[in-house]
């Protein structure tokens, strides 16, 4: 194997591990400021149904 191929595989593997780490971190950390925490639309829909 050429040295360029080995370096290419190493960089590719490092990039893959980095991307998977970011992907997993997004699922594990909760959203700090949810956009619809106290959504008035849902409350209005509940009062209209009653």
Secondary structure, DSSP 4 states (H G I P E B T S, - for coil): --HHHHHHHHHHHHHHHHHHHHHHHHHHSPPSS-TTTT-HHHHHHHHHH-
